[in-house]
Amino acid sequence: MRGVLQYSSPTGGTDRALRVVAIGGGTGLSTLLRGLKQFVPVHERRRTPREGSTPRIGTTTMIGDLSAVVTVTDDGGSSGRLRDDLNILPPGDIRNCMVALSEDEHLLSRLFKYRFDQGELEGHNFGNLFVAAMSGVTGDFAQAVQMSSQILATRGRIFPATTANVTLAARMDDGSIVEGETNITRSKKTIIELTLEPSGADPLPETLEAIANADLITLGPGSLYTSLITNLLVRGIPEAIASSKATRVFICNLMTQANESLGLTASEHVEKTLQHAGGRKLFDYALINTAPISDELHAKYAREGQEPLVNDLDRVRSLGVEPITGNFLHEGDVLRHDYDRVAQTLLTLCLTQAASVN
């Protein structure tokens, strides 16, 4: 996977860079974006790779257009307060994507994650307030996101999955309906079906255009229901993915998640996603970690009832999705995907598929 990756156009040259759309939310999407942005050109200066990371590309532009489609159903914490007080979409996940795609991520990360600890602003993140203020200046949340991205010199575009003021609702295994993302994640019941209220929320036209023109589309990693499936409940998004000729990849989580996916295998993550997309074929591949987790972190997550995903690869294949396996772990205080390896694998997969077609 190491070295320079190049995109071969149908004419045999390298004159067109890849168009990538990453869909999701939470820390999973922002982690993935950190890996992908390394393949977006830097116009003013070269950045030093993360210590121990996969070497960056040379002069070849790998990604010419990187777009993130971000869920907007959060109703807790600072985002939830701003949503209630100002009647705007929750900015938290979008803020994280801005930081991940920004040029000076270290400084902005400290600034945008800064949480006020006293007074009327107690509990608010500066980054959330920044996006909220820009929304007030522009009068349009989507435009506020784009202008904020320009100010922060992000190497990619960020689109809210919808600009409609929607609320999540979940039908549980006992037949009850739980409303609101925070209430759903706190519930100890098993989610059977997720819906948006009101239904029929539309995406931005730019989102559908980005999906239609994409060479690579990813969904995940992230909370199965509240970060991933939520995007597929927006009218037009699953249809656009299903009709796309891009390489389409579902990125499986490393661990099961309390109150969302406990006990679900890798194939069941894929299956639940497809069910909420009306049974449409959305993915060609599923990227699945098969490397063992250290005993220390395994024990830490086990105390919370979480376990590594069971990799039932044959059943994944039975869904019409080809598993792409490997070591995609990055272990620190918590488990995260190694964004260098994931990005390299995704782009190599996309280029290999394009070469086989051409």
N, C-alpha and C positions, 0 to 999 in steps of 0.2 A: 504493500500500500504506500510505501514511501517514495518520494520523488515528485516529479512534475507530472500532473495530469493534464491532458489536452482533450479538447472537444473536437472531433472530426465532423465537419459539416457534410451534408450530402454531396457537395462538390469536391470533397477530399481535403479542404483547407481547415484552418482553425480560426475563421473570421467571425464566428458567432459564438458568444458565450451562452452558458446555460441560463434558463429562466426557472427559478425555484420558488415554490409556494410551500410554506411550513404552517400547518394548522394545529392549534391547540390552545394551551393556557397554562398558567401557574409556572412553577420553577422548571418544569419539563421543557416547555417551549423555549424559555429564555436560555436554558442550558444548550439546547440544540442550536439556537441562533449564534451563540458564541463560537461554535465550531464552523458553521456555514459562512459567517462573515469574514473568516480568514481568506476565503476564496473570492471575495468581492474586492475589486481594485482600490488601492489607496492612492489618491491623486497627488497628495502633497508630500507624504513621507512614508517610509516603510516602517512597519511595527516589528518589534522584537518578539519572536514566538515565546509562548509560555515555556518555562524551564521544563525539559523532559518531554516536550510535545512533539508531535509529528512535524517534520519540516514543512514550512509553507511552500506554496508554489512559487515559481520564479516570475518571469515577465508575462506569462500567459494568463489572460483573464479567464477564470473558470466560470464565475457566476456574474452575469451582466445585469440580472434583475432578481433581487431577493425580496420576497413579500411574505409577511407574517399575517395570518388571519387569527384573531384573538377572541376568545370567549368573553362575554360581557354580562355574566349573570351573578357575579359576586354581590352579596348583600350584607357582608359582615365587616367589622373593623372600620378602618378609616374610609375605605371605599364605600361601605354601606352607609356611613354617616353622611358623606358627601352626596351620595345618591338620594338620600332622603331630604337633606337640607337644601340642595341646589337643583334637584330634579335633573341630574346628569347621569350618564352611564358611569359605571364603576371604573375608575382609572387604574386600579392596582396592577392587574396583569399586563396592561398596556405599558404602564410605567416600567415594569421589569423588562419588557422587550426593548424599550427605548434604551435602557441602561446597557443591555446585552449587545445592542447594535451600535452603540455610540463609539466615537473615535477614542475619547479619553475615558474609558470605562472605569478606571480605578477611582478617579476624582468624582465622577458623576455617580458612581455607585455609593460612595460615602455620602454625597449630598442628597441624592434622591431617596436613599434609605433612612435618612435622618428622621427620627421620630421625636416630636415634641413631648416633653415629659411633665409639663405644667401649664396652668392657665387654660383658657378656652380652647387652645390648639392641642391640648394633651391627647396623645394617641394618634394624631395625624402624621402621615409621612409628608415630607416636603415635596417629593415628586408628585404625589396625588394632588396637592394644592396647586402645583405648577400647572398640571394638565387642566384642573378645574378652572384656574384663572384664565388660561388660554381659551378654554371653551366659552367663558364669559366675554372675552375680547372679540372672538370670531362669531359667536352666536351659533356655532355649529360644532358638535363634538368631533365628527370625522375630520373636519378642516383643522380643528385644534390639534388633533393627533398629528396630522401631516406637518403643520407649521412647527409644532414642538420638535418633531423629528428633524426638521431642517435646522433649527436652532442648535440641536445637539449633534448635528453632523452624523446622523445614523447612516450606516451602510446597508440600507434596505428600507422598504416601505412597510408601514404597519396599518392594518385595517381592522376595525372592530367587526366581529362576525355579523352584527346587525346594529343599526342605530335606533331600533325600536326599544322601548322600555319594557323588557320582557322579564318574567319571573319563572323560575324553574318549578315544576311540580312533579312529584314521583308517586307512582302507584306501588305500594309495598306488598309483600307476600301475604299479609293478612287482609288485603283489600283496602286498607286505609290510604288516604291521599295526604302527602306531606308537601307543604308549599315552602319555597324559599331555599336557596342553596345551603345556607347555614344550618337550617333545620334538617335538611336532607342528610348532610354529612354527619350531623350529630345523632341521627336516628340509629338505633340498634337493629332495625328491621332490614330485610333484604329488598333491594330495589328490583322491581319487575319491569317497569316501564317508565321512561322519562318523557315529559312533554314541556312545551313552552306555553305560557299564558301571557297575552293572547297568542293563539296559534297564527300561522301565516306571516310571521316576521320575514321581511325581505333583507337580503344582503346589499351591500354597496355594489353598483355596477362595476366598479374597478376590481372588486373581488372576483366576480364571475369572469371578467376579462383576463385577470391574472391566471386563474385556473385554466381557462380555455387555451391560453398560450404557453402554459408551463411545459417544461421538459421533465421536471421532477416535482412530485407532490408528496408531502409527508403528513401523517397524522400521528401525534404523540412525540415523546412520552408524556404522561400526565395522568391525573385522576380520571379513571375511565368514564364516569358519568358527568362529573362537574367541570372537567376541562376539555374532554375530547368529544363525547357524544353530543354535548350541548351545541357545538358548531354544526352538526349534521341535522339539527332540528330546524335550522334556518332554511326557509324555502328557497330552493334553487341550488344550494351548495352541494348536497349529495348527488343531484342530477348532473351538475357540472363535472364533478369528480368522475362519476360513472362513465360519462361520454368523452372524457379526456383521453388523449393518446399518450399522455406522459407516463413515465415510470412512476408507479404509485406504491408507496411503502407505508405500512403500519409499523410504528416503532413500539415494541412491547415494553412495558415497565419491568423493572428489575425485581420488584417485590409486590406482593399483594398489598392492598391498602385497607385499613380499618374502615368499616362502614360503607365501603364502595365495592371492593373486589375480593374480600376474604374468601379463600377457597376456590377462586376461579383460576383455571389453567390458562396457558397462552392462547390456545384455540378458543376458549370461551371468551377471552377479551376480544378477539377478532369477531367471533360470532355475535356477541351482544352489540358490537358496533354496527355490523351489517344489518342486524334486525332493526335497529333504529333508523337505518337508511332505507327502509322499505325492501330489504333483501337485495338491493342492487350490488353489483360487483364493483367494489371500490378499490381493491388492492391487488397488486400483482405479487407483492412480496411482504413478508413480515420479518423485521430485524429483531433477533432474539438473542439475548445474552446466554451463553452456556458455560461461562467461566464460574468456578466456585467462589463463594463469598467467604471471607475470613471468619473464623470461629467467633472472634470478638464481636464483629458487627452482626453476625447471624444471631448470636445470643441477645444482643441489644434489641434487634427488631422482634425477636421471638417473644420478648417480655411484653411487647405491645400486640401480640397475636399475629404478627406479620411473618410471612415466609417467602422464600424465593419462588418465583413462578414455576410451576410444573411445565416443562417444555414437551408437550405432547405433539411432536413434530408431524407425525403421520396424520393426526386429525387436523392440523393446520392445513396440510396439503389437501385433505378431503374437502376443504372449503374453497379450493381453487386458488390458494395462496401459497407461494413457495417460501419456505423459511430460509433466511440468511443468518447463519449462526456465527458466533465468535466471542472473543473477550471484549466486552464493551463497558467494563467496570472502571470506575474511578472511586477509590475508597479514601475517605477522610473521616471527619467526625460523623458524616452521614454518607450514604450511598448515592452516587450520581452516575449518570452515563458519562463515559469519557468522550467529550464532545469532539476531540480531534479524530479519534478512531471512527466514531459514528459518521462524521462528515466525510472523511476519506472513503469509507465504505459506501455511503450513499452515492457519492459522485462517481466512484468507480463503477458501481452497479448501473447507474444511469448511462454512462458512456459505453459500457459493454453492451447494454441492450440496444443503444442507438447504432453501434457499429454492426451488430448482428442484423438489424433491420436494413441498414444501408448496404 
